[in-house]
Amino acid sequence: MVKLEIFDTTLRDGAQTEGISFSVSDKCAIVKTLDEFGVSYIEAGNPGSNPKDMEFFAAASHLKLSNAKLVAFGSTKRKHVPVDEDSNVMALLQAGTPCVAIFGKAWDLHVTEILRTSLEENLSCVRETLRSFKDRGREVFFDAEHFFDGYKNNPQYALKVLEAAAEGGADVLVLCDTNGGTLPLQVYEITKTVCGKFPDMRIGMHCHNDTGCAVANSILGVQAGAVHVQGTFTGIGERCGNADLSIIIPSLQLKAGYQCVPGDLKKLYETEIKIAEITNLAVPNNKPYVGESAFAHKGGMHIDGVDKVSDSFEHIDPCLVGNRRKFLLSEMSGKKAVLLKIKDIAPELTKDSPVTAEILEKLKELEHRGYQFEAADASFELLVKRIIGKFIPHFGLNMYKASSEFPVPEGENSSNAMVKIMVDGKAETTAAVGNGPVHALDAALRKALCVFYPELASVHLIDYKVRVLETGHATGSRVRVLIESTDGHNKWRTVGVSTDIIQASFAALVDSLEYKLCMEEAK
């Protein structure tokens, strides 16, 4: 396998995403996660741009990395200023990283109109800056900024910039599609030309996603001869984002015969989730390889095909990237889908079992009323257990009520709730206040149940969604409430439907706590 270098710039280019701001501890956590996954280089920031990045580089010097090298990022020296007197260059040196990434202009328009200097002066800045770092023992990446636009406008000058970087001692020449506007076949042809002009140099790719082609451009760049790929692990970055490494790496390693990281890719899903959580972003369900729906099947024919021959409707085994196959249930589902979904709950059922037909009919009836079980596996599992007689309620609900008061004094809760439950013939009545009636009911129910089931103290809601199902009925419409719960280790979703939003919410809450108690029993 041809070995590639994976260069992650989540902490530098990713930090330029709208709404993203990493703390120093965030950066350290992402560095550890990327290192454990096995990327080659981690570009961690621009020490000359802000005090936080300098603080990070000081903290990062104590990190023990197994696979990755840290990279500090900065520009070539300013025009007419000696290298040793340029403050940004000095800041890069003070960062103390074994590698530096230096960007310089490769588009003549930027040289004359943005830097307002001569083409020759720009070449001198590139050459002298890189030589200064090489003389100090650094591994140097030269990011040829706007290279593809520069090449399309003036190919001779764009190549001269690369020549100046090579003369300055650059270890890697990185071709940047900074504006993200170059299309894949153009990237392939230009990269192939560059690889032919510099056969002894490592050529890299740095693509932005402004035409939605950053992943394709990066892969075609590699197929044209590049051996170094830059991007961010979740695809974040300036404007429309950077090339997404969580898609590029498995595509190249599993499908094209390149080695991107040491070992297998079974940590890919876990790594994506960790970085997304630190970044405070949700992973899109339909994201290739690592999305929750990447290997989800809903159509009856698809489910039947995957069950017989997985390759019939899956391009890879989800286990290869640490993800899992999902069979989704809806009114379109057939008996095969139901059997595959419940095989762990009721392995004794067959396609011809009357109970299988009963489950399918109940499923379709509830979906028609507005339930959506494909996003609420826990509620579906409880439904099946009720039908086949394997569910024994852990508590009975005698009564609940909630009320709200307005206006609300500052600093006080707006709602209160009362709940009465029965467990093994013993009654428990509790009350609680909350920030709204659902919050108050949630608190009261947990308070009552924890008397009998203290393990429920670890359960809390992490997501709550409401969907209006009958918009023509205005405020009298039926609503579907979907909640996601966790105990710190597991996550599960439950659903409730009613014309009363409080009743729908409470039904989903009850299912959530019942499911947790069922999990405890299974242990």
RAWODA-V249645 format. One record per helix or strand of 3 or more residues. SS is the DSSP state (hx for helix, st for strand). FROM is the first residue (numbers start at 1). TO is the last residue. Records with the same first field share a line. If there is no record, write none. Layout:
SS: FROM-TO  FROM-TO
This chain:
st: 5-8  41-43  69-75  99-105  139-145  172-177  202-208  228-232  396-404  415-423  426-434  460-468  479-486  491-498
hx: 14-16  24-37  51-60  83-85  87-95  108-114  119-135  147-153  155-167  184-197  214-223  245-255  268-279  300-308  310-312  318-321  335-342  354-369  373-375  377-388  437-449  454-458  471-476  501-522
